[in-house]
Amino acid sequence: MDFRHIIGHERAKRALLVAASGEHNVLMSGPPGCGKSMLAEAFSSILPTLTKDKQLEVMSLYQLAGESVSLPLAAPYRNPHHSASSVALIGGGSNPKPGEVSLAHGGVLFLDEMAEFQKKTLDMLRQPMESGRVTISRVHSTVTYPAAFQLIGAMNPCPYGYLGSNVKYCSCTDKQVQSYRARVSGPVLDRVDILLHLIPVNLDREEEGTLSSEELRVQVERARERQYERYGAGVSNAKVPFDVISECSPLTTSQRQMVAQVSSKQQWSNRVQIKIIRLARTISDLAESELITDEALWEAMSLRRLNQSSSKLSAREL
């Protein structure tokens, strides 16, 4: 799937470009058929080619899992079904084998119909999303596998699927909607950087000059190179310790006040505030800016609002 073949969804494409550039996690919400799965499938096409060390890690994990794989030049793309067990997703067994989170190491783990996964299973993602590793403990052994993946989640806005749609009327009650969304717990949502709400697009509209995946990949690679040079290692904005970002790209006093005021209004946790700054650093890298700009901060905060349709927000809107 190539991004140039996807009609519309310009804001989503921009958000996925940011996500790929800084290795940020994404959750997309929208009615059935609006393009969530298509965007997720295209996402892996803009990721950089794996390094040789990463290729060896991925091949080793696939061999341990008993799956055949050719030389993995491209980033892995895993798409487990929502009926998958916790063992299939995280790994395990009497002789612990890697699960989907490890098979997606260096690539993408796409969870379609994310709210349909068992809540207990989703909560098990918290450790690998935070540390990039997963530890499996059994009676006779304890094994730690690498699991540095990018999570791309997709879910409907309500049980029926058409909340806020202009096409179909949704009969779900507020309690049903709240219960459905609560299947993805707060701690898991806190570990997601970008929240997107998608709506169906008119297929009769003319193309707006969308860049191809190859052209977007060039932008991603340039942004990654800026990060590697800044940190002196092959680590991205989403993975580098926050104190390193604070030292290399400190916020101004007015910017800190801006983030604090908006976070207080939106009731964002400290973890979310840190992710906002990481996103802003990635957006600034795409703009080839040495410092985090105010515009990057506003755009980063807009990417945390699931029901916001505009690409950027003003202070009044936030």
N, C-alpha and C positions, 0 to 999 in steps of 0.2 A: 504494500500500500504506500503510495506517494502522496505527500501533502498537497501537491498541486492538483490532484484529482478530487480533493474534498472541497465541495462547494460551501461557501460561507464559513461560519464559526471562526471569524478572524480573531476574536478575543481569545478563544480557546487555543488557537494555534500559537498566539503570542505567549500565553501562559505555559504551554508545553515547551516552547523554545526556551523560556526562562528555566523551566524545570530541568530540561536536558543539560543546560549550561552549568547549573550548580548542583545537579543530582538531588533535586527536591522531590518530595512525595506529593501526589495529586489525588484529589477525590472529585469525581465528576458526578453531578446529579442532573437528571432530566427525564422526561417521559420516554417510553419505549420507542425505539426507532429514530431518535433524534441525532444519532451519530457518535455515541459514547464509545462503543466498541471499535468503530472505524478509526477514531482518533487515537485510541490506545494502540491499535495495531500499527498505525503509521508512526507512532512515537519512537519505536525502536529504530526506525530508518534514519533518524537524525542523531543517533548516539555515535560517539567516536568508536573507531575500531579498537578492539581489546589489545593491550600490550602483550608481549610474549609471556611475561610472568603471570598475567591474569589468564591467558589462554591455558597455561599449564594447570593453574588452579581449577579452572572450569572443567578441563578434561579429567582431572583426578576425581572431582566430585561426581561426575557422570559415571565414571568407572566404578566408584564405590557404590553408587546407586543401582548399578547393573543396567544402565542405559547406554545405548550406542550413540556416539557423537563423532562427527567429522571435525577437522581442525576448526575450532570456533573463532573465526576471524570477526564475525559480527557478535554483538552483545546478545546474550540469551534472552528469550522471550517465553515466559511460562504463563499459562492461562488455566489454572485448575478450576474444576467445576465447583459450584457452591455446596455440593453434597460431599466434598472431600473431607475426610476425617482429620483430626488434629495431627495424627501420625503422618498422614500423607503430606500435610502442609508443612509441619515443623520438622519431621523426621522421627525415627524411633525404630521400634522392633526389639526383639531379644538381642540381636546383634545390630546396634543402632546404625541406620543408614541415613544419608542426607535426604531431606524432604524438599518440597518445592521452593522454600525460601533459600536453600543452599544451591539448588539447581538454577536459580535466577541470579546467582552471585555475579556481579559485574554487569547485570542487565536489568530486565524489567519483570516484575511480578504483577500481573494484571488480575485483579479480583473483580470479575463481572458479577452483578447482582450481590454486591458486598453485604447488604443487609440480610441476605438469605443465608449467609454462613452462620454457623453456631457462634454465639457470642463468646463462649469460652475459647473457641478456636481463634477468633479474631484477637482476643486479649493476649494470646500467646505470641502475637506479632510484636508486642511492645519491646521485648528484649532485643531481637535482631534489628528492629527499626532504629533503636537507640545506639547499639554497640557495633552492629555489622557482623555479629557472631551469634550462634545459637548453641546452647549447651544442653545435651541430652543425657540425663542421669538414669542409669539402670542399676540393678543389684550388683552386677559383676563389673560394671565399667561406667565411666563418665567420659563422654566424647564432646569435643567442641569443634563445630564446623564453621567455616566462613559463610556469611549470609549478608553481604553488602549489596543489597538490591535497591532499586527504585520502585516504590509502590505506586501503582496506578489503579485506583478504585473507581467503580461505577455503580450507581444505585438509582432507583426511582425515588422521586420526592415523597411518595406515599404508597400505601399498600396497593391501591388501584393503579397508580402510576401516572395519573394525569393532573395532579395538583398544579394549578397555575396555568394549565394549558388553554389555548384559544380554540382547540379543536374538539375536545371532549370535556364533559362536565364531570367533576370529581365529587363523589358522594361520601368520601371519607370524613369522619368526625375529627375534631382537633385531638381527641384522646388517641384515636387510631394512628394519626400522623405522628404524634409525639412518641407513642409506643414503638412505631416502626423505625423512626430515626434513632431511638435509644438503643437499638440493636448494635449500633456502632458506638461503643462506649466513649466517654469523654477523654480518657487517657489515650485512646487510639487516635481520636480526632486531633488531640494536642500534638501528636507526632506527625500529622499531615501538614505540609507547608501551604499548599494551594487548594482552595475550595472553588469549584466552578459550577455554575448552573447553566445548562444548555437548553435551548429551545429549538424546535424544528425550523429548518430554513426552507425558503422557496426555491425549488430546484430549477425554476424557469429564469432565475436571476442570472445576470451575466457575471462571468468571472471577474474578480477584482485584482487580477495580477498577482495571484498567490505564488510565493516562491516555492520551488521544488524542494524535496527532502535533501537533495545534494547541496543546494545553496544554503539551506538552513543548517546543515551539518557543518559547513565551513564556519558559520557564525558560532556554533557551539564549540568547535575546536579552538577557535581564537579566544573565546571567553575562558575555556579550560586552561589554555596556555598562560593567560594572564594570572590565573589563580595559582598555577604550579610555580610560576616565577615568584609571585608574592610570598608564598609560604615555603618555598625551597623544597617542596616535595610534591608527589603526585596525589594531592588531596584537594577536594573541592570545597566550596563554601558551606555546603550542607554537612560535611564530615569533619572539617577542621575544628579544633577546640575553640570555644567562643572567646576565650581570653586572647587568642592569637588574632582573631578578627578585630577585637576591641583595640589591640595594640597597633595593628597595621592600618585600620580604617576607623579611627575614633569618630563618634558622632559629635556634632557641635551641641552647645547648651540648648539652643532653640530646637534642634532636632530631637534631643532627649525629652524635652518638655512636650513636643508634639506627639511622640510615641506614647508617653505616659498618659496624656490627656485622652487620646483616642482609645487606648487600652482600658482605661478606667470606664469609659462610656460603653465599650463593647464587652467588658468583663472578660478580657483576655488574660490568661495565666502568664506567668513569667516565661514559661517555655514557648508560648505563642509569640510573645514579644521578641524573644531571641530569634525565632524563626523569621519574623518580620525583618529584622536587621540582616539576617543571612540572605533573605530574598532581595533586599535592597542592594546588598553588595553584589549579587549576581547581575541584577538589572544594570547597575553602574558598570560592571565589567562588559556587558553587551554594548553599552554606550561608550566604551573605552575611556571611562572616567577614573582617575586615580582615587578620588574620594567618593563617599556615598552622597548622592545629591538629594535634595528635597523631593524632586520629581520621582526619583527611584523609591523613596520612602512612601510617597502617596500611592504609587502603583502597587508596591508590595502590600500595603494595607488593604487596597481594593481587592487583591487576590485572596484575602481571607474572608470575604463576605460572600456566603453561598448564594444569596438572593440578589446580588448586585449585577446588573447587566452591563453597565458602562465599564470601560477599561481603566478609567482613572476617576478618582474621587476628589472633590473639593473639601475644604475643612468644614463647611456648613453641612455637606451631605454625611460626613462621618460624625 
